Amino acid sequence: KVARQVSVEDPIKGPTKLLVEVEAVLFKRQREER
C-alpha cells in the first residue's frame, strides 16, 4: 500500500494508480457476488 501512495506522486505511474483503483472495484464486486 505504501508503494501505491508513492506512485500517486509519480506522474509516470499515474495510469498505474487508475488500474489499481479499477482492480479494487472489480475485486470488491467479485467479493460481493460470493
N, C-alpha and C positions, 0 to 999 in steps of 0.2 A: 504493500500500500504506500510505503514511503516513496518508492520509485515512481509511482503514479503521480504523486504530488510534485515531484521534481520535473516530470515530463510536462506538467502544466506550464511551468516557467519556460520550457524549451519550445520555441516556435516551430522547430523542425518536427518535434514529436507531437505537435498539436493534433493532427489527424489520428494519431495513435490513441489519444485520450478519448476521441469521439468513438473509436471502435470499442474501447473498453466500456464506455457507457452503454453502447448498443448490446454488447455481450452480456452486461449486467442485467439489462432488461430481458433479454432472451432467457437467461438463466433463471430470472425471477418467474417468468411465465411457465417454464418447464417445472419449476418447483410448485407452482400453484396447481398445475394440471395433475401432478401426482399428489 
